[in-house]
C-alpha cells in the first residue's frame, strides 16, 4: 500500500505466468536434464499432480517447506496406481516473480538429494505449484516408478 493525500491504494501484481505454464516448464526442464543423462523422460500423470497440489496447499497453509506426510502421500498413490515400486519427492518455495520455473529447477539441480530424484529410476511424475495471495510460490514434484 502507498499513501497519496487521504487516499490509500493497494498495488496488486498479476503473475507473469499461469500455474499451468509454470508446471509445464518445470516438467520440460526436468525432462531435458534426464535426456542429457541418457534417461527416459517422465510422463505426466494428473493423479500424481493432484496429490502434489495437496502437498503445496499444506505447505502454504503452514508456510513451511518440508516432506512431512510423504509416507501418507505414497500410501494414497498406491491406492490409485497399483503397480508403484518406488516414489520420490521434491519440494520448494520461492518468492521471485521472474524465471520461476527455471529458478526452482536450478535449486533442485544444485541439491544432491533433489537432483538424485530428478535422475532417479522413475517413469511418471506429477508437478504442482500454488501461489499464495501474497505472491509466495510452493512447488511439489512427485516421482513414481510404476
N, C-alpha and C positions, 0 to 999 in steps of 0.2 A: 504494500500500500504506500501511496505517497500523498502528501497534502498540498493542496492549492487553494489558498484562501480558506473558505469554510467547507469546501467540497473534498470528499475523500474518493480516491479512485483505486480500484483494485486492478492490477495488471494480471491477466490470465495468459499463460503461454500455451499455445497449441503444440502438441507433439509434432516433431518433424516427420515421423514415420508412424504408420499404423502398427499395432501389435502384430498383426499378421505378417507385415513386411519384415519386422524385426525377427520373428520366429523363422521365417523363410531364409533370411540372410544368415542367421546362426546355423541353420541346417546346412545351407550351401557351404559356408566356411568350414564347418566340421567335416563335411564330406570331401572337400578339396584337400584338407590335411590328411585324411585317410588315403585318398588316391595317391598323394605324394609318397606315402609309405607302402604302396603296393597293396592296400587293403580294399575290400569291397565297401561300397557306400552303405550307409544306414538308411533303410526305408522308413518313411514316416508312418506312424500309427496314431490315429486320433484318440484311441482308447488310452494310450500311454500319455498323450498330451493332456488329456483331461485330468489324469492323476497328477501330472506335473503342475497343472494350474492350481489344483487344490493345495499343493505344497507352497506355491507362490503366495496364495492368499493367506495361508497360515503364517508365513514369514512376514508378510506385510502387516498383518494384524498385531504381531508381537515385535515388529521392527528388528528382527534378528535374521541372520543368515546362517543356517545350520542344517544338519542332516537328521534332526530329531524326527522320529516316526518313519525312518526309512524301512525298517523291518515290516511295519504295518503296510506301507505302500507296496512292497514286494508281495506280501500275502494277498493284498487286494488284486494286484496284477495277475497273480496265479489263479485267481478265481475266474478271470475273464480270458486269459491266454494260457491254456493248459500246458503247453509244451515248453514253458520257460525253464532254462537250465541255469541262467545267471542274470544278474542285474547290476547296474552301476548308476551313480547319480552325481551330477554336477549342479551346484547352486552358486548364485552370486547376487549381489545387489550393486546398484550403480545410480549415480545422480546426474551425470552429464547428459545433455540432450543430443549432442552430435556424435556420430560414429558409434552409436550404442552397441550394435551387434558386434562390430569389429573389435571394440574395446573389451567386451565381455569374453569373446573367444580368445583374444590375446591374453587376458588374465588367466583363463583356463589353460592355455598353452604353456604359460610360464609357471604353472603349478604342477609339480610332479604327479600328484595323485589325480588331478583333473585331466592332465594330458594322457596319463595311463588309461583312463576311462575312454577318452576320445579314440585312442588307438587299440582299445580292447577288443576281445573276441565277441563282438555283438553284431547283430544284423538288423535291429529295429530301434527306433527312437521316437520319443515324443518330447517336444520342447514347449515351454510356456513362459510367457512374460506377463507381468502385472505391473501397471503404473498406478501409483497412489495419487490422490488428489494433489499432494504437494510436489509431485514430479519425480519421486524416487521409484526406480525400477527394481523388480525382483525377478530372477530368472531361475528356472529349473529345467535341466535336461536329464531325462531318464533313458538309460541304455538297457536293451534287452537282447538276450540270446534265446531264440525260440526255434 
